[in-house]
Amino acid sequence: MEKIEQEIEGKSLDIVEADILKIRQSTMRAAEGIHVELQQSAALTVDADRAEMTQGGSVVVRGKNLSLNQSIGIICCGDNTNMNLSFSPISVNTGEVTINKSAIGIMASKDIQANNSATLFMIGRNISGEVNTIIDWRSALAFGIVAGGIYGLIQLLKKR
């Protein structure tokens, strides 16, 4: 069975589908394939076994192996993810995540390797490297106690 390879440059597209996609300086609604490579491109959704983005952006990136280099992926879902100088508000992974000088809002993964990165909230079985997390378990516990106390006080004042 022959693999369909498609190279696109400088176009605005709706849905692009092929086994191997190489897209440069383009915009599209959806990109689907076994291997999708975006360079200076934007897509609403990217669905691939292997997705690579360089200086690109996407709302949803989904696949087995994700690689973001100087890119933005609003929601990243994959088995293994590699982020370099990138940003993702939500990243959920079943395998390993490697982040290098990147910012992630909420991250969940089995194994996380970080280098000079920042997260808002991180959940992981094995976490190694240098990462600044704003909400760790202590601050989450303190927030829960304060929020519960305020809620309880409001409920008491409502009954009067």
C-alpha angles and dihedrals in degrees: 000000000000119000117233112230122190130184118194129182132181100354139126109226141176110213122354121193130178140123092252119024125185110182125179130184094347141121127221143165096229138003118195131177148103092273119019119182119186123187118183089341138125129218134175091218134009118192117179144130087237119022123182123184125184117183090342141120137221137169096216124021115182130174149097097273119025126185122184120182116181088339143124123232112176094197118017118186120175150119097251124014133187119191124184120180089339140130131224126166091199127026122172119177137171096205135023130338124197116191124183120186091334137133123227127178104202118005130183124177143132096243125022125187114185135184119188093331136140133218135179095212127002132189119185142142095220118023121179136168135034114320132152111218117189097197112042125165093276096052091043089053092048091048091050092050093048094045091047091049093050092047091049092049091050091050091051092049091048092059092057 
